[in-house]
Amino acid sequence: MTVTITRDELRDALAAGTVVLLDTLPAGYYEQAHLPGALNLVESDVARRAAELVPDLATPVVTYCSNAACGNSKAVAALLERAGYTDVRTYRDGIQDWVEAGLPVETGVPA
């Protein structure tokens, strides 16, 4: 069972640079808006790309998607845990909650 993280906890972890953030929505949504510093990883790409994006299995990882009704973040988190990642959490309320709180987002694809 994946542990959840609150918006405030996530904001603090991002500010401290202590977590890798994974946006689990399809690329088109990621390009429109994603949380600052988030990398894009969808369920169908976990087996192929997870080790490239997060090489150390002990790295703290947070997954998120659109909102609490979206299951993408839970699905990706479960696959990461099965792959051996030991510190995986989900930001259950997702980008909708982040935006509604007035927090910044980024657009486009990573450089």
KEDREN-770831 format. One record per atom (N, C-alpha, C): residue in three letters; chain; atom name; x, y, z. Coordinates in nm, 3 decimals, m for minus. Example, Ala and Ser with C-alpha at 12.3 -4.5 7.8 and 13.67 -1.06 7.14 Angstrom:
@residu = ala&chaine = A&atome = N&X = 1.319&Y = m0.569&Z = 0.780;
@residu = ala&chaine = A&atome = CA&X = 1.230&Y = m0.450&Z = 0.780;
@residu = ala&chaine = A&atome = C&X = 1.320&Y = m0.330&Z = 0.780;
@residu = ser&chaine = A&atome = N&X = 1.285&Y = m0.225&Z = 0.708;
@residu = ser&chaine = A&atome = CA&X = 1.367&Y = m0.106&Z = 0.714;
@residu = ser&chaine = A&atome = C&X = 1.290&Y = 0.003&Z = 0.787;
//
This chain:
@residu = met&chaine = A&atome = N&X = 0.084&Y = m0.119&Z = 0.000;
@residu = met&chaine = A&atome = CA&X = 0.000&Y = 0.000&Z = 0.000;
@residu = met&chaine = A&atome = C&X = 0.089&Y = 0.125&Z = 0.000;
@residu = thr&chaine = A&atome = N&X = 0.069&Y = 0.207&Z = m0.099;
@residu = thr&chaine = A&atome = CA&X = 0.149&Y = 0.328&Z = m0.113;
@residu = thr&chaine = A&atome = C&X = 0.102&Y = 0.435&Z = m0.014;
@residu = val&chaine = A&atome = N&X = 0.196&Y = 0.502&Z = 0.047;
@residu = val&chaine = A&atome = CA&X = 0.169&Y = 0.610&Z = 0.141;
@residu = val&chaine = A&atome = C&X = 0.136&Y = 0.736&Z = 0.062;
@residu = thr&chaine = A&atome = N&X = 0.049&Y = 0.820&Z = 0.116;
@residu = thr&chaine = A&atome = CA&X = 0.018&Y = 0.947&Z = 0.050;
@residu = thr&chaine = A&atome = C&X = 0.103&Y = 1.059&Z = 0.109;
@residu = ile&chaine = A&atome = N&X = 0.110&Y = 1.168&Z = 0.034;
@residu = ile&chaine = A&atome = CA&X = 0.181&Y = 1.287&Z = 0.078;
@residu = ile&chaine = A&atome = C&X = 0.086&Y = 1.405&Z = 0.060;
@residu = thr&chaine = A&atome = N&X = 0.088&Y = 1.498&Z = 0.151;
@residu = thr&chaine = A&atome = CA&X = 0.001&Y = 1.615&Z = 0.141;
@residu = thr&chaine = A&atome = C&X = 0.065&Y = 1.721&Z = 0.051;
@residu = arg&chaine = A&atome = N&X = m0.014&Y = 1.817&Z = 0.012;
@residu = arg&chaine = A&atome = CA&X = 0.036&Y = 1.927&Z = m0.070;
@residu = arg&chaine = A&atome = C&X = 0.150&Y = 2.000&Z = 0.002;
@residu = asp&chaine = A&atome = N&X = 0.131&Y = 2.031&Z = 0.129;
@residu = asp&chaine = A&atome = CA&X = 0.234&Y = 2.103&Z = 0.204;
@residu = asp&chaine = A&atome = C&X = 0.362&Y = 2.021&Z = 0.216;
@residu = glu&chaine = A&atome = N&X = 0.348&Y = 1.891&Z = 0.244;
@residu = glu&chaine = A&atome = CA&X = 0.467&Y = 1.805&Z = 0.253;
@residu = glu&chaine = A&atome = C&X = 0.539&Y = 1.799&Z = 0.119;
@residu = leu&chaine = A&atome = N&X = 0.462&Y = 1.790&Z = 0.010;
@residu = leu&chaine = A&atome = CA&X = 0.523&Y = 1.785&Z = m0.122;
@residu = leu&chaine = A&atome = C&X = 0.592&Y = 1.917&Z = m0.155;
@residu = arg&chaine = A&atome = N&X = 0.527&Y = 2.028&Z = m0.127;
@residu = arg&chaine = A&atome = CA&X = 0.587&Y = 2.158&Z = m0.153;
@residu = arg&chaine = A&atome = C&X = 0.721&Y = 2.170&Z = m0.079;
@residu = asp&chaine = A&atome = N&X = 0.725&Y = 2.128&Z = 0.046;
@residu = asp&chaine = A&atome = CA&X = 0.847&Y = 2.134&Z = 0.125;
@residu = asp&chaine = A&atome = C&X = 0.955&Y = 2.042&Z = 0.069;
@residu = ala&chaine = A&atome = N&X = 0.917&Y = 1.921&Z = 0.027;
@residu = ala&chaine = A&atome = CA&X = 1.013&Y = 1.825&Z = m0.029;
@residu = ala&chaine = A&atome = C&X = 1.070&Y = 1.877&Z = m0.161;
@residu = leu&chaine = A&atome = N&X = 0.985&Y = 1.940&Z = m0.243;
@residu = leu&chaine = A&atome = CA&X = 1.034&Y = 1.997&Z = m0.368;
@residu = leu&chaine = A&atome = C&X = 1.130&Y = 2.112&Z = m0.342;
@residu = ala&chaine = A&atome = N&X = 1.095&Y = 2.197&Z = m0.247;
@residu = ala&chaine = A&atome = CA&X = 1.182&Y = 2.310&Z = m0.213;
@residu = ala&chaine = A&atome = C&X = 1.317&Y = 2.262&Z = m0.162;
@residu = ala&chaine = A&atome = N&X = 1.317&Y = 2.151&Z = m0.089;
@residu = ala&chaine = A&atome = CA&X = 1.440&Y = 2.096&Z = m0.033;
@residu = ala&chaine = A&atome = C&X = 1.517&Y = 2.011&Z = m0.134;
@residu = gly&chaine = A&atome = N&X = 1.451&Y = 1.977&Z = m0.245;
@residu = gly&chaine = A&atome = CA&X = 1.515&Y = 1.893&Z = m0.345;
@residu = gly&chaine = A&atome = C&X = 1.536&Y = 1.750&Z = m0.301;
@residu = thr&chaine = A&atome = N&X = 1.445&Y = 1.700&Z = m0.218;
@residu = thr&chaine = A&atome = CA&X = 1.464&Y = 1.567&Z = m0.161;
@residu = thr&chaine = A&atome = C&X = 1.376&Y = 1.459&Z = m0.223;
@residu = val&chaine = A&atome = N&X = 1.310&Y = 1.489&Z = m0.333;
@residu = val&chaine = A&atome = CA&X = 1.218&Y = 1.394&Z = m0.393;
@residu = val&chaine = A&atome = C&X = 1.221&Y = 1.405&Z = m0.545;
@residu = val&chaine = A&atome = N&X = 1.198&Y = 1.292&Z = m0.612;
@residu = val&chaine = A&atome = CA&X = 1.176&Y = 1.292&Z = m0.756;
@residu = val&chaine = A&atome = C&X = 1.026&Y = 1.285&Z = m0.776;
@residu = leu&chaine = A&atome = N&X = 0.974&Y = 1.378&Z = m0.854;
@residu = leu&chaine = A&atome = CA&X = 0.831&Y = 1.390&Z = m0.877;
@residu = leu&chaine = A&atome = C&X = 0.796&Y = 1.336&Z = m1.014;
@residu = leu&chaine = A&atome = N&X = 0.698&Y = 1.246&Z = m1.019;
@residu = leu&chaine = A&atome = CA&X = 0.658&Y = 1.184&Z = m1.145;
@residu = leu&chaine = A&atome = C&X = 0.512&Y = 1.216&Z = m1.177;
@residu = asp&chaine = A&atome = N&X = 0.492&Y = 1.283&Z = m1.289;
@residu = asp&chaine = A&atome = CA&X = 0.359&Y = 1.310&Z = m1.342;
@residu = asp&chaine = A&atome = C&X = 0.318&Y = 1.187&Z = m1.421;
@residu = thr&chaine = A&atome = N&X = 0.207&Y = 1.125&Z = m1.386;
@residu = thr&chaine = A&atome = CA&X = 0.168&Y = 0.998&Z = m1.446;
@residu = thr&chaine = A&atome = C&X = 0.058&Y = 1.013&Z = m1.551;
@residu = leu&chaine = A&atome = N&X = 0.034&Y = 1.135&Z = m1.594;
@residu = leu&chaine = A&atome = CA&X = m0.066&Y = 1.161&Z = m1.698;
@residu = leu&chaine = A&atome = C&X = m0.002&Y = 1.146&Z = m1.836;
@residu = pro&chaine = A&atome = N&X = m0.082&Y = 1.121&Z = m1.939;
@residu = pro&chaine = A&atome = CA&X = m0.027&Y = 1.111&Z = m2.074;
@residu = pro&chaine = A&atome = C&X = 0.051&Y = 1.238&Z = m2.114;
@residu = ala&chaine = A&atome = N&X = 0.143&Y = 1.223&Z = m2.206;
@residu = ala&chaine = A&atome = CA&X = 0.235&Y = 1.330&Z = m2.244;
@residu = ala&chaine = A&atome = C&X = 0.165&Y = 1.461&Z = m2.281;
@residu = gly&chaine = A&atome = N&X = 0.052&Y = 1.454&Z = m2.349;
@residu = gly&chaine = A&atome = CA&X = m0.019&Y = 1.575&Z = m2.388;
@residu = gly&chaine = A&atome = C&X = m0.062&Y = 1.658&Z = m2.268;
@residu = tyr&chaine = A&atome = N&X = m0.109&Y = 1.592&Z = m2.163;
@residu = tyr&chaine = A&atome = CA&X = m0.148&Y = 1.663&Z = m2.041;
@residu = tyr&chaine = A&atome = C&X = m0.024&Y = 1.719&Z = m1.970;
@residu = tyr&chaine = A&atome = N&X = 0.081&Y = 1.637&Z = m1.968;
@residu = tyr&chaine = A&atome = CA&X = 0.207&Y = 1.681&Z = m1.905;
@residu = tyr&chaine = A&atome = C&X = 0.257&Y = 1.808&Z = m1.973;
@residu = glu&chaine = A&atome = N&X = 0.253&Y = 1.811&Z = m2.105;
@residu = glu&chaine = A&atome = CA&X = 0.302&Y = 1.928&Z = m2.179;
@residu = glu&chaine = A&atome = C&X = 0.218&Y = 2.052&Z = m2.150;
@residu = gln&chaine = A&atome = N&X = 0.088&Y = 2.035&Z = m2.128;
@residu = gln&chaine = A&atome = CA&X = m0.001&Y = 2.149&Z = m2.099;
@residu = gln&chaine = A&atome = C&X = 0.031&Y = 2.210&Z = m1.963;
@residu = ala&chaine = A&atome = N&X = 0.053&Y = 2.125&Z = m1.863;
@residu = ala&chaine = A&atome = CA&X = 0.085&Y = 2.174&Z = m1.728;
@residu = ala&chaine = A&atome = C&X = 0.128&Y = 2.058&Z = m1.640;
@residu = his&chaine = A&atome = N&X = 0.234&Y = 2.081&Z = m1.564;
@residu = his&chaine = A&atome = CA&X = 0.281&Y = 1.983&Z = m1.466;
@residu = his&chaine = A&atome = C&X = 0.345&Y = 2.056&Z = m1.349;
@residu = leu&chaine = A&atome = N&X = 0.356&Y = 1.988&Z = m1.237;
@residu = leu&chaine = A&atome = CA&X = 0.419&Y = 2.048&Z = m1.120;
@residu = leu&chaine = A&atome = C&X = 0.566&Y = 2.076&Z = m1.150;
@residu = pro&chaine = A&atome = N&X = 0.622&Y = 2.180&Z = m1.087;
@residu = pro&chaine = A&atome = CA&X = 0.761&Y = 2.217&Z = m1.115;
@residu = pro&chaine = A&atome = C&X = 0.858&Y = 2.101&Z = m1.093;
@residu = gly&chaine = A&atome = N&X = 0.939&Y = 2.077&Z = m1.195;
@residu = gly&chaine = A&atome = CA&X = 1.042&Y = 1.975&Z = m1.187;
@residu = gly&chaine = A&atome = C&X = 0.995&Y = 1.833&Z = m1.211;
@residu = ala&chaine = A&atome = N&X = 0.866&Y = 1.814&Z = m1.236;
@residu = ala&chaine = A&atome = CA&X = 0.813&Y = 1.679&Z = m1.255;
@residu = ala&chaine = A&atome = C&X = 0.864&Y = 1.617&Z = m1.384;
@residu = leu&chaine = A&atome = N&X = 0.887&Y = 1.488&Z = m1.378;
@residu = leu&chaine = A&atome = CA&X = 0.920&Y = 1.408&Z = m1.495;
@residu = leu&chaine = A&atome = C&X = 0.794&Y = 1.332&Z = m1.534;
@residu = asn&chaine = A&atome = N&X = 0.780&Y = 1.299&Z = m1.661;
@residu = asn&chaine = A&atome = CA&X = 0.660&Y = 1.230&Z = m1.708;
@residu = asn&chaine = A&atome = C&X = 0.688&Y = 1.080&Z = m1.717;
@residu = leu&chaine = A&atome = N&X = 0.604&Y = 1.001&Z = m1.650;
@residu = leu&chaine = A&atome = CA&X = 0.615&Y = 0.855&Z = m1.656;
@residu = leu&chaine = A&atome = C&X = 0.476&Y = 0.794&Z = m1.647;
@residu = val&chaine = A&atome = N&X = 0.432&Y = 0.734&Z = m1.755;
@residu = val&chaine = A&atome = CA&X = 0.300&Y = 0.671&Z = m1.758;
@residu = val&chaine = A&atome = C&X = 0.313&Y = 0.521&Z = m1.729;
@residu = glu&chaine = A&atome = N&X = 0.202&Y = 0.462&Z = m1.691;
@residu = glu&chaine = A&atome = CA&X = 0.200&Y = 0.321&Z = m1.649;
@residu = glu&chaine = A&atome = C&X = 0.266&Y = 0.228&Z = m1.751;
@residu = ser&chaine = A&atome = N&X = 0.236&Y = 0.247&Z = m1.879;
@residu = ser&chaine = A&atome = CA&X = 0.288&Y = 0.156&Z = m1.982;
@residu = ser&chaine = A&atome = C&X = 0.439&Y = 0.171&Z = m2.003;
@residu = asp&chaine = A&atome = N&X = 0.499&Y = 0.277&Z = m1.949;
@residu = asp&chaine = A&atome = CA&X = 0.643&Y = 0.299&Z = m1.967;
@residu = asp&chaine = A&atome = C&X = 0.727&Y = 0.269&Z = m1.843;
@residu = val&chaine = A&atome = N&X = 0.664&Y = 0.230&Z = m1.734;
@residu = val&chaine = A&atome = CA&X = 0.739&Y = 0.210&Z = m1.609;
@residu = val&chaine = A&atome = C&X = 0.851&Y = 0.108&Z = m1.627;
@residu = ala&chaine = A&atome = N&X = 0.820&Y = m0.007&Z = m1.682;
@residu = ala&chaine = A&atome = CA&X = 0.922&Y = m0.112&Z = m1.696;
@residu = ala&chaine = A&atome = C&X = 1.039&Y = m0.066&Z = m1.783;
@residu = arg&chaine = A&atome = N&X = 1.011&Y = 0.014&Z = m1.882;
@residu = arg&chaine = A&atome = CA&X = 1.114&Y = 0.058&Z = m1.977;
@residu = arg&chaine = A&atome = C&X = 1.191&Y = 0.180&Z = m1.930;
@residu = arg&chaine = A&atome = N&X = 1.127&Y = 0.274&Z = m1.859;
@residu = arg&chaine = A&atome = CA&X = 1.191&Y = 0.402&Z = m1.830;
@residu = arg&chaine = A&atome = C&X = 1.221&Y = 0.432&Z = m1.684;
@residu = ala&chaine = A&atome = N&X = 1.164&Y = 0.359&Z = m1.589;
@residu = ala&chaine = A&atome = CA&X = 1.181&Y = 0.393&Z = m1.448;
@residu = ala&chaine = A&atome = C&X = 1.327&Y = 0.397&Z = m1.406;
@residu = ala&chaine = A&atome = N&X = 1.405&Y = 0.297&Z = m1.444;
@residu = ala&chaine = A&atome = CA&X = 1.546&Y = 0.293&Z = m1.403;
@residu = ala&chaine = A&atome = C&X = 1.626&Y = 0.407&Z = m1.464;
@residu = glu&chaine = A&atome = N&X = 1.586&Y = 0.454&Z = m1.581;
@residu = glu&chaine = A&atome = CA&X = 1.652&Y = 0.568&Z = m1.646;
@residu = glu&chaine = A&atome = C&X = 1.620&Y = 0.698&Z = m1.570;
@residu = leu&chaine = A&atome = N&X = 1.494&Y = 0.715&Z = m1.532;
@residu = leu&chaine = A&atome = CA&X = 1.452&Y = 0.837&Z = m1.464;
@residu = leu&chaine = A&atome = C&X = 1.493&Y = 0.840&Z = m1.318;
@residu = val&chaine = A&atome = N&X = 1.487&Y = 0.724&Z = m1.252;
@residu = val&chaine = A&atome = CA&X = 1.518&Y = 0.714&Z = m1.109;
@residu = val&chaine = A&atome = C&X = 1.606&Y = 0.591&Z = m1.088;
@residu = pro&chaine = A&atome = N&X = 1.737&Y = 0.606&Z = m1.110;
@residu = pro&chaine = A&atome = CA&X = 1.825&Y = 0.489&Z = m1.104;
@residu = pro&chaine = A&atome = C&X = 1.842&Y = 0.427&Z = m0.966;
@residu = asp&chaine = A&atome = N&X = 1.832&Y = 0.504&Z = m0.861;
@residu = asp&chaine = A&atome = CA&X = 1.853&Y = 0.453&Z = m0.725;
@residu = asp&chaine = A&atome = C&X = 1.719&Y = 0.412&Z = m0.665;
@residu = leu&chaine = A&atome = N&X = 1.705&Y = 0.285&Z = m0.633;
@residu = leu&chaine = A&atome = CA&X = 1.578&Y = 0.233&Z = m0.580;
@residu = leu&chaine = A&atome = C&X = 1.539&Y = 0.292&Z = m0.445;
@residu = ala&chaine = A&atome = N&X = 1.634&Y = 0.353&Z = m0.375;
@residu = ala&chaine = A&atome = CA&X = 1.605&Y = 0.414&Z = m0.244;
@residu = ala&chaine = A&atome = C&X = 1.565&Y = 0.561&Z = m0.255;
@residu = thr&chaine = A&atome = N&X = 1.568&Y = 0.618&Z = m0.374;
@residu = thr&chaine = A&atome = CA&X = 1.532&Y = 0.758&Z = m0.394;
@residu = thr&chaine = A&atome = C&X = 1.386&Y = 0.781&Z = m0.357;
@residu = pro&chaine = A&atome = N&X = 1.356&Y = 0.884&Z = m0.279;
@residu = pro&chaine = A&atome = CA&X = 1.216&Y = 0.917&Z = m0.250;
@residu = pro&chaine = A&atome = C&X = 1.147&Y = 0.962&Z = m0.380;
@residu = val&chaine = A&atome = N&X = 1.036&Y = 0.898&Z = m0.410;
@residu = val&chaine = A&atome = CA&X = 0.960&Y = 0.924&Z = m0.533;
@residu = val&chaine = A&atome = C&X = 0.816&Y = 0.958&Z = m0.495;
@residu = val&chaine = A&atome = N&X = 0.760&Y = 1.059&Z = m0.563;
@residu = val&chaine = A&atome = CA&X = 0.619&Y = 1.092&Z = m0.547;
@residu = val&chaine = A&atome = C&X = 0.554&Y = 1.088&Z = m0.685;
@residu = thr&chaine = A&atome = N&X = 0.442&Y = 1.017&Z = m0.695;
@residu = thr&chaine = A&atome = CA&X = 0.364&Y = 1.014&Z = m0.818;
@residu = thr&chaine = A&atome = C&X = 0.238&Y = 1.097&Z = m0.799;
@residu = tyr&chaine = A&atome = N&X = 0.191&Y = 1.156&Z = m0.907;
@residu = tyr&chaine = A&atome = CA&X = 0.063&Y = 1.229&Z = m0.902;
@residu = tyr&chaine = A&atome = C&X = m0.002&Y = 1.224&Z = m1.039;
@residu = cys&chaine = A&atome = N&X = m0.131&Y = 1.253&Z = m1.041;
@residu = cys&chaine = A&atome = CA&X = m0.202&Y = 1.268&Z = m1.167;
@residu = cys&chaine = A&atome = C&X = m0.297&Y = 1.386&Z = m1.154;
@residu = ser&chaine = A&atome = N&X = m0.418&Y = 1.378&Z = m1.208;
@residu = ser&chaine = A&atome = CA&X = m0.503&Y = 1.497&Z = m1.213;
@residu = ser&chaine = A&atome = C&X = m0.571&Y = 1.531&Z = m1.081;
@residu = asn&chaine = A&atome = N&X = m0.630&Y = 1.431&Z = m1.014;
@residu = asn&chaine = A&atome = CA&X = m0.702&Y = 1.456&Z = m0.889;
@residu = asn&chaine = A&atome = C&X = m0.724&Y = 1.322&Z = m0.816;
@residu = ala&chaine = A&atome = N&X = m0.797&Y = 1.325&Z = m0.708;
@residu = ala&chaine = A&atome = CA&X = m0.817&Y = 1.204&Z = m0.626;
@residu = ala&chaine = A&atome = C&X = m0.891&Y = 1.093&Z = m0.702;
@residu = ala&chaine = A&atome = N&X = m0.969&Y = 1.129&Z = m0.803;
@residu = ala&chaine = A&atome = CA&X = m1.044&Y = 1.029&Z = m0.879;
@residu = ala&chaine = A&atome = C&X = m0.958&Y = 0.958&Z = m0.983;
@residu = cys&chaine = A&atome = N&X = m0.843&Y = 1.013&Z = m1.014;
@residu = cys&chaine = A&atome = CA&X = m0.754&Y = 0.957&Z = m1.116;
@residu = cys&chaine = A&atome = C&X = m0.671&Y = 0.844&Z = m1.055;
@residu = gly&chaine = A&atome = N&X = m0.666&Y = 0.731&Z = m1.122;
@residu = gly&chaine = A&atome = CA&X = m0.592&Y = 0.616&Z = m1.071;
@residu = gly&chaine = A&atome = C&X = m0.451&Y = 0.600&Z = m1.124;
@residu = asn&chaine = A&atome = N&X = m0.409&Y = 0.689&Z = m1.213;
@residu = asn&chaine = A&atome = CA&X = m0.276&Y = 0.674&Z = m1.275;
@residu = asn&chaine = A&atome = C&X = m0.164&Y = 0.674&Z = m1.172;
@residu = ser&chaine = A&atome = N&X = m0.169&Y = 0.767&Z = m1.077;
@residu = ser&chaine = A&atome = CA&X = m0.059&Y = 0.778&Z = m0.981;
@residu = ser&chaine = A&atome = C&X = m0.048&Y = 0.652&Z = m0.894;
@residu = lys&chaine = A&atome = N&X = m0.161&Y = 0.596&Z = m0.856;
@residu = lys&chaine = A&atome = CA&X = m0.158&Y = 0.473&Z = m0.777;
@residu = lys&chaine = A&atome = C&X = m0.103&Y = 0.356&Z = m0.858;
@residu = ala&chaine = A&atome = N&X = m0.143&Y = 0.348&Z = m0.985;
@residu = ala&chaine = A&atome = CA&X = m0.095&Y = 0.239&Z = m1.070;
@residu = ala&chaine = A&atome = C&X = 0.055&Y = 0.246&Z = m1.090;
@residu = val&chaine = A&atome = N&X = 0.107&Y = 0.364&Z = m1.120;
@residu = val&chaine = A&atome = CA&X = 0.251&Y = 0.379&Z = m1.139;
@residu = val&chaine = A&atome = C&X = 0.325&Y = 0.353&Z = m1.008;
@residu = ala&chaine = A&atome = N&X = 0.273&Y = 0.403&Z = m0.897;
@residu = ala&chaine = A&atome = CA&X = 0.336&Y = 0.380&Z = m0.767;
@residu = ala&chaine = A&atome = C&X = 0.344&Y = 0.230&Z = m0.738;
@residu = ala&chaine = A&atome = N&X = 0.238&Y = 0.158&Z = m0.765;
@residu = ala&chaine = A&atome = CA&X = 0.237&Y = 0.013&Z = m0.740;
@residu = ala&chaine = A&atome = C&X = 0.342&Y = m0.058&Z = m0.825;
@residu = leu&chaine = A&atome = N&X = 0.355&Y = m0.018&Z = m0.951;
@residu = leu&chaine = A&atome = CA&X = 0.457&Y = m0.079&Z = m1.037;
@residu = leu&chaine = A&atome = C&X = 0.597&Y = m0.046&Z = m0.990;
@residu = leu&chaine = A&atome = N&X = 0.618&Y = 0.076&Z = m0.945;
@residu = leu&chaine = A&atome = CA&X = 0.749&Y = 0.113&Z = m0.892;
@residu = leu&chaine = A&atome = C&X = 0.784&Y = 0.031&Z = m0.769;
@residu = glu&chaine = A&atome = N&X = 0.687&Y = 0.013&Z = m0.681;
@residu = glu&chaine = A&atome = CA&X = 0.711&Y = m0.068&Z = m0.560;
@residu = glu&chaine = A&atome = C&X = 0.743&Y = m0.212&Z = m0.597;
@residu = arg&chaine = A&atome = N&X = 0.671&Y = m0.266&Z = m0.694;
@residu = arg&chaine = A&atome = CA&X = 0.698&Y = m0.403&Z = m0.738;
@residu = arg&chaine = A&atome = C&X = 0.837&Y = m0.414&Z = m0.802;
@residu = ala&chaine = A&atome = N&X = 0.884&Y = m0.304&Z = m0.860;
@residu = ala&chaine = A&atome = CA&X = 1.017&Y = m0.303&Z = m0.922;
@residu = ala&chaine = A&atome = C&X = 1.128&Y = m0.286&Z = m0.819;
@residu = gly&chaine = A&atome = N&X = 1.091&Y = m0.264&Z = m0.692;
@residu = gly&chaine = A&atome = CA&X = 1.191&Y = m0.256&Z = m0.587;
@residu = gly&chaine = A&atome = C&X = 1.215&Y = m0.119&Z = m0.527;
@residu = tyr&chaine = A&atome = N&X = 1.142&Y = m0.017&Z = m0.574;
@residu = tyr&chaine = A&atome = CA&X = 1.157&Y = 0.117&Z = m0.514;
@residu = tyr&chaine = A&atome = C&X = 1.102&Y = 0.114&Z = m0.373;
@residu = thr&chaine = A&atome = N&X = 1.177&Y = 0.169&Z = m0.279;
@residu = thr&chaine = A&atome = CA&X = 1.144&Y = 0.152&Z = m0.137;
@residu = thr&chaine = A&atome = C&X = 1.081&Y = 0.273&Z = m0.071;
@residu = asp&chaine = A&atome = N&X = 1.077&Y = 0.388&Z = m0.139;
@residu = asp&chaine = A&atome = CA&X = 1.021&Y = 0.509&Z = m0.079;
@residu = asp&chaine = A&atome = C&X = 0.932&Y = 0.579&Z = m0.181;
@residu = val&chaine = A&atome = N&X = 0.814&Y = 0.521&Z = m0.204;
@residu = val&chaine = A&atome = CA&X = 0.720&Y = 0.572&Z = m0.304;
@residu = val&chaine = A&atome = C&X = 0.596&Y = 0.624&Z = m0.233;
@residu = arg&chaine = A&atome = N&X = 0.558&Y = 0.747&Z = m0.268;
@residu = arg&chaine = A&atome = CA&X = 0.435&Y = 0.806&Z = m0.214;
@residu = arg&chaine = A&atome = C&X = 0.353&Y = 0.863&Z = m0.328;
@residu = thr&chaine = A&atome = N&X = 0.224&Y = 0.883&Z = m0.304;
@residu = thr&chaine = A&atome = CA&X = 0.138&Y = 0.947&Z = m0.403;
@residu = thr&chaine = A&atome = C&X = 0.083&Y = 1.077&Z = m0.349;
@residu = tyr&chaine = A&atome = N&X = 0.077&Y = 1.175&Z = m0.437;
@residu = tyr&chaine = A&atome = CA&X = 0.009&Y = 1.301&Z = m0.407;
@residu = tyr&chaine = A&atome = C&X = m0.131&Y = 1.283&Z = m0.462;
@residu = arg&chaine = A&atome = N&X = m0.217&Y = 1.231&Z = m0.378;
@residu = arg&chaine = A&atome = CA&X = m0.351&Y = 1.186&Z = m0.413;
@residu = arg&chaine = A&atome = C&X = m0.437&Y = 1.292&Z = m0.481;
@residu = asp&chaine = A&atome = N&X = m0.427&Y = 1.416&Z = m0.435;
@residu = asp&chaine = A&atome = CA&X = m0.515&Y = 1.521&Z = m0.486;
@residu = asp&chaine = A&atome = C&X = m0.466&Y = 1.583&Z = m0.616;
@residu = gly&chaine = A&atome = N&X = m0.345&Y = 1.555&Z = m0.655;
@residu = gly&chaine = A&atome = CA&X = m0.294&Y = 1.587&Z = m0.787;
@residu = gly&chaine = A&atome = C&X = m0.286&Y = 1.733&Z = m0.826;
@residu = ile&chaine = A&atome = N&X = m0.266&Y = 1.752&Z = m0.955;
@residu = ile&chaine = A&atome = CA&X = m0.242&Y = 1.886&Z = m1.008;
@residu = ile&chaine = A&atome = C&X = m0.362&Y = 1.977&Z = m0.987;
@residu = gln&chaine = A&atome = N&X = m0.482&Y = 1.923&Z = m0.985;
@residu = gln&chaine = A&atome = CA&X = m0.599&Y = 2.006&Z = m0.961;
@residu = gln&chaine = A&atome = C&X = m0.589&Y = 2.076&Z = m0.826;
@residu = asp&chaine = A&atome = N&X = m0.554&Y = 2.002&Z = m0.723;
@residu = asp&chaine = A&atome = CA&X = m0.538&Y = 2.059&Z = m0.589;
@residu = asp&chaine = A&atome = C&X = m0.426&Y = 2.162&Z = m0.587;
@residu = trp&chaine = A&atome = N&X = m0.315&Y = 2.131&Z = m0.653;
@residu = trp&chaine = A&atome = CA&X = m0.199&Y = 2.220&Z = m0.658;
@residu = trp&chaine = A&atome = C&X = m0.238&Y = 2.354&Z = m0.720;
@residu = val&chaine = A&atome = N&X = m0.305&Y = 2.348&Z = m0.834;
@residu = val&chaine = A&atome = CA&X = m0.346&Y = 2.469&Z = m0.906;
@residu = val&chaine = A&atome = C&X = m0.449&Y = 2.548&Z = m0.825;
@residu = glu&chaine = A&atome = N&X = m0.546&Y = 2.478&Z = m0.766;
@residu = glu&chaine = A&atome = CA&X = m0.649&Y = 2.546&Z = m0.686;
@residu = glu&chaine = A&atome = C&X = m0.588&Y = 2.618&Z = m0.565;
@residu = ala&chaine = A&atome = N&X = m0.472&Y = 2.572&Z = m0.519;
@residu = ala&chaine = A&atome = CA&X = m0.403&Y = 2.637&Z = m0.407;
@residu = ala&chaine = A&atome = C&X = m0.319&Y = 2.756&Z = m0.455;
@residu = gly&chaine = A&atome = N&X = m0.319&Y = 2.781&Z = m0.586;
@residu = gly&chaine = A&atome = CA&X = m0.245&Y = 2.894&Z = m0.640;
@residu = gly&chaine = A&atome = C&X = m0.096&Y = 2.871&Z = m0.656;
@residu = leu&chaine = A&atome = N&X = m0.054&Y = 2.745&Z = m0.655;
@residu = leu&chaine = A&atome = CA&X = 0.087&Y = 2.712&Z = m0.667;
@residu = leu&chaine = A&atome = C&X = 0.128&Y = 2.705&Z = m0.815;
@residu = pro&chaine = A&atome = N&X = 0.254&Y = 2.728&Z = m0.845;
@residu = pro&chaine = A&atome = CA&X = 0.297&Y = 2.737&Z = m0.985;
@residu = pro&chaine = A&atome = C&X = 0.304&Y = 2.601&Z = m1.054;
@residu = val&chaine = A&atome = N&X = 0.287&Y = 2.605&Z = m1.186;
@residu = val&chaine = A&atome = CA&X = 0.306&Y = 2.488&Z = m1.271;
@residu = val&chaine = A&atome = C&X = 0.399&Y = 2.526&Z = m1.384;
@residu = glu&chaine = A&atome = N&X = 0.449&Y = 2.425&Z = m1.452;
@residu = glu&chaine = A&atome = CA&X = 0.533&Y = 2.445&Z = m1.570;
@residu = glu&chaine = A&atome = C&X = 0.460&Y = 2.387&Z = m1.690;
@residu = thr&chaine = A&atome = N&X = 0.503&Y = 2.426&Z = m1.810;
@residu = thr&chaine = A&atome = CA&X = 0.446&Y = 2.372&Z = m1.933;
@residu = thr&chaine = A&atome = C&X = 0.559&Y = 2.322&Z = m2.021;
@residu = gly&chaine = A&atome = N&X = 0.521&Y = 2.246&Z = m2.123;
@residu = gly&chaine = A&atome = CA&X = 0.618&Y = 2.197&Z = m2.220;
@residu = gly&chaine = A&atome = C&X = 0.686&Y = 2.070&Z = m2.175;
@residu = val&chaine = A&atome = N&X = 0.782&Y = 2.029&Z = m2.255;
@residu = val&chaine = A&atome = CA&X = 0.857&Y = 1.907&Z = m2.227;
@residu = val&chaine = A&atome = C&X = 0.992&Y = 1.943&Z = m2.165;
@residu = pro&chaine = A&atome = N&X = 1.052&Y = 1.852&Z = m2.088;
@residu = pro&chaine = A&atome = CA&X = 1.182&Y = 1.882&Z = m2.028;
@residu = pro&chaine = A&atome = C&X = 1.288&Y = 1.906&Z = m2.135;
@residu = ala&chaine = A&atome = N&X = 1.384&Y = 1.989&Z = m2.103;
@residu = ala&chaine = A&atome = CA&X = 1.493&Y = 2.019&Z = m2.198;
@residu = ala&chaine = A&atome = C&X = 1.583&Y = 1.900&Z = m2.216;
//
